[in-house]
Amino acid sequence: MGPREIYPNPPLALVVVELRHTVTAALSEAQQSALKSLLTDSFPLARPTLAAVSTIVTPAGVRNEQTPPNPRYMTRDNTASVTFRPDAIAVETTRYVRRSALRDTLRLAVAARQKVAPADGLTRIGVRYVNEVRADVESAADWSQWIAPSLTNVAGLEAGANGLAQSWQGMVVFGDQQQGIVLRHGNLDGYAVNPSGDLRRPTPSPGPYYLIDLDSYWTPEDETPTLDWDNIESHYDDAALSAHGLFEQLITDKYRQEVLRRDQ
């Protein structure tokens, strides 16, 4: 397996790796401090997530429940974070370089969690790539220059006096419940990932973009394996490589040559 090309002008706005595990108790202040100590060289900033309020409807009436903040640790440039939830570890970055670098961060996060407050088992691995494909378009039909016909052929449909299709969104599922990829796509406007969010990102000019959102996943088939790196690494690599292979099928050579390979 040869090295994959690293494009100088990639469309990635956000990459998320989520390792779901068996539910644990909320982390104590002492445990959160221990996690920060283990991650501080790379993730020195403690920035808990915001508390969430959910509405629960029961036969007895309606009540609001507040979910407490989850511990989260961020880089000083605010482009990457590690979050520990009672049921998952999430690693996020808006400055993705290559699979191996993200794998190292994931391994660090797993080791820290298992040292401080071990979870009993692994229940899902998800690797998500949110791409904002931006190119020179004046009409919806122009996306066929940059995005594969399998996604853009709908632009040729005409609805009588209403004219041609102007916008579309869709979801495609590959694989099954154990292993696969969920693709969400469509021609949109603005941003898929908020530039003003907690994770900072390069801010292109707002305007039309084509969303290619790939969620590549693996779940155990029978037994629940332990949350150990030996049970994670190969499945992480497979999920990431599967998403990469699908992305390459969804763009045209024109986009690859004129946009992805263009120096910023």
C-alpha atoms as one frame of an Amber mdcrd trajectory, in Angstrom:
protein
   0.000   0.000   0.000   1.757   3.138  -1.224   1.570   6.583   0.339  -1.521
   8.611  -0.477  -1.265  12.036  -2.018  -1.576  14.931   0.408  -3.346  17.696
  -1.487  -2.047  21.230  -0.848  -5.574  22.667  -1.026  -7.909  20.098   0.588
 -11.644  20.761   1.165 -11.696  19.277   4.680 -13.440  21.514   7.184 -13.603
  19.035  10.085 -12.488  15.511  10.963 -13.948  13.648  13.930 -13.032  10.247
  15.333 -15.517   8.911  17.855 -14.814   5.806  19.914 -17.985   4.737  21.659
 -17.625   2.547  24.702 -19.735   1.070  27.467 -21.279   3.745  29.666 -19.296
   4.860  32.703 -19.923   7.194  35.597 -19.247  10.877  35.056 -15.598  11.750
  35.595 -14.795  13.324  38.945 -12.795  16.546  39.281  -9.770  14.511  40.368
 -10.063  12.264  37.315 -10.414  15.267  35.021  -7.289  16.775  36.521  -5.443
  13.505  35.952  -6.554  13.443  32.296  -5.366  17.021  31.810  -1.984  16.111
  33.264  -1.601  13.222  30.807  -2.676  15.301  27.792  -1.138  18.649  28.695
   1.840  18.487  26.308  -0.473  18.427  23.286  -3.817  19.584  24.719  -3.056
  22.069  27.516  -6.372  23.963  27.550  -9.270  22.613  29.619 -12.491  23.794
  27.978 -15.510  21.722  29.018 -18.415  21.399  26.616 -21.554  23.373  27.342
 -24.275  21.832  29.456 -27.256  20.628  27.434 -30.925  20.736  28.359 -33.306
  18.102  26.994 -37.086  17.904  27.308 -38.489  14.575  28.528 -42.169  13.770
  27.932 -43.694  11.139  30.248 -47.265  10.158  31.210 -46.744  12.216  34.363
 -45.924  15.327  32.394 -43.024  17.197  30.810 -39.732  17.819  32.559 -36.384
  19.288  31.599 -33.176  17.421  32.298 -29.752  19.019  32.181 -26.772  17.046
  30.932 -23.607  18.211  32.701 -20.621  19.476  30.690 -18.110  16.918  29.421
 -14.374  17.411  29.999 -12.643  18.601  26.855  -8.998  19.506  26.247  -7.817
  21.676  23.357  -4.630  22.731  21.619  -3.395  26.282  22.093  -4.257  27.168
  18.499  -7.814  25.895  19.076  -7.776  23.597  16.034  -8.002  20.221  17.803
  -9.698  18.784  20.870 -10.231  15.610  22.856 -13.574  15.158  24.626 -14.428
  12.468  27.169 -18.113  11.614  27.456 -19.574   8.908  29.709 -20.092   6.777
  26.572 -17.365   7.926  24.150 -14.022   9.512  23.381 -14.112  12.103  20.594
 -11.074  13.535  18.824 -11.757  16.490  16.514  -9.576  18.645  14.315  -9.986
  21.389  11.753  -6.330  21.066  10.725  -6.111  17.508   9.450  -2.806  16.535
   7.859  -2.749  12.768   7.563  -4.220   9.617   9.036  -1.153   8.662  11.063
  -1.072  11.978  12.957  -4.713  11.654  13.957  -4.105   8.032  14.909  -1.364
   9.117  17.333  -3.742  11.566  19.022  -6.424   8.906  19.266  -4.016   6.468
  20.837  -2.954   9.092  23.395  -6.594   9.771  24.308  -7.415   6.073  24.734
  -4.351   5.489  26.894  -5.250   8.448  29.129  -8.854   7.343  29.559  -7.923
   3.765  30.375  -5.298   4.845  32.869  -7.529   7.278  34.759 -11.033   5.764
  34.544 -11.181   2.633  32.398 -14.221   1.838  30.279 -15.183  -1.824  30.031
 -15.615  -2.257  26.288 -15.605  -0.828  22.755 -18.992  -0.494  21.016 -18.324
   1.577  17.848 -15.597   3.329  15.880 -16.613   6.215  13.644 -14.366   8.343
  11.436 -16.101  11.367   9.932 -14.804  13.703   7.231 -16.766  16.893   6.533
 -15.698  18.372   3.182 -16.739  21.760   1.831 -15.956  21.483  -1.863 -15.614
  25.013  -3.233 -15.076  25.771  -6.901 -16.107  28.209  -9.609 -19.850  27.740
 -10.150 -22.469  30.120 -11.537 -25.390  27.719 -11.622 -26.316  24.398 -10.033
 -25.478  22.577 -13.266 -21.846  23.732 -12.995 -21.229  21.294 -10.122 -20.965
  18.519 -12.719 -17.514  19.878 -13.582 -16.235  19.240 -10.085 -18.394  16.504
  -8.539 -18.955  13.031 -10.003 -22.070  12.526 -12.187 -23.370   9.914  -9.735
 -24.190  12.809  -7.367 -24.927  15.659  -9.784 -27.031  14.095 -12.562 -30.115
  15.401 -10.771 -29.141  18.859 -12.067 -30.433  17.787 -15.479 -33.977  17.173
 -14.262 -36.620  19.688 -15.304 -39.997  20.249 -13.653 -41.972  21.973 -16.403
 -42.455  25.688 -15.840 -40.408  25.395 -12.612 -37.284  24.802 -14.643 -34.176
  22.822 -13.783 -33.150  21.561 -10.343 -31.515  24.328  -8.330 -30.523  22.489
  -5.169 -30.517  18.961  -3.817 -29.463  17.000  -0.775 -29.188  13.276  -0.234
 -27.950  10.433   1.938 -26.432   7.162   0.734 -25.598   4.185   2.951 -22.878
   1.711   2.014 -22.418  -1.528   3.949 -24.504  -2.795   6.841 -25.000  -2.262
  10.565 -21.576  -3.680  11.387 -19.404  -1.811   8.900 -20.003   0.841   6.273
 -20.100   4.490   5.274 -22.930   7.016   5.453 -22.569   9.701   2.787 -24.480
  12.969   3.080 -24.148  15.340   0.168 -25.721  18.302  -1.582 -25.123  21.749
  -3.041 -25.434  24.279  -0.233 -24.431  27.824   0.665 -22.399  29.249   3.529
 -20.554  26.801   5.774 -20.991  23.225   6.928 -18.707  23.907   9.907 -19.207
  27.211  11.711 -16.007  29.312  11.517 -17.005  30.925  14.840 -17.243  27.612
  16.694 -14.982  26.485  19.509 -12.637  24.861  16.993 -11.054  27.497  14.786
 -10.667  26.880  11.080  -9.539  28.733   7.967 -12.444  30.897   6.866 -13.111
  30.918   3.131 -15.485  33.483   1.701 -19.085  32.412   2.255 -20.810  31.149
  -0.833 -21.815  27.996  -2.656 -20.129  24.736  -1.755 -20.769  21.052  -2.282
 -21.031  19.036   0.911 -19.351  15.633   1.009 -19.853  14.377   4.557 -18.504
  10.859   5.078 -19.126   8.890   8.276 -17.164   5.642   8.052 -17.823   3.206
  10.902 -17.241  -0.218  12.415 -19.117  -1.978  15.221 -18.339  -5.332  16.910
 -20.414  -8.171  15.544 -20.824 -10.443  18.571 -18.698  -9.928  21.663 -17.838
  -6.499  23.064 -14.042  -6.185  22.863 -11.999  -4.398  25.487 -11.158  -0.740
  24.906  -7.537  -1.490  24.044  -5.473  -0.054  21.214  -4.962  -3.518  19.710
  -8.731  -3.704  19.168  -8.919  -0.209  17.682  -6.013   0.497  15.337  -6.828
  -1.753  12.371 -10.512  -0.794  12.396  -9.638   2.897  12.552  -7.303   2.493
   9.561  -9.889   0.513   7.568 -12.619   3.080   8.229 -10.379   6.006   7.291
  -9.082   4.359   4.122 -12.586   3.374   3.030 -13.725   6.989   3.342 -10.696
   8.186   1.389 -11.392   5.728  -1.408 -15.011   6.820  -1.666 -14.100  10.515
  -1.665 -11.778   9.975  -4.613 -14.689   8.473  -6.554 -16.920  11.472  -5.817
 -14.746  14.190  -7.356 -13.701  14.780 -10.954 -10.184  14.918 -12.338 -10.800
  18.588 -13.132 -11.407  19.328  -9.434  -8.416  17.229  -8.430  -6.103  19.003
 -10.851  -7.365  22.600 -10.763  -8.360  22.911  -7.101  -6.909  20.202  -4.836
  -3.415  20.373  -6.307  -3.353  24.154  -6.413  -1.083  25.790  -3.855  -2.980
  27.944  -1.426
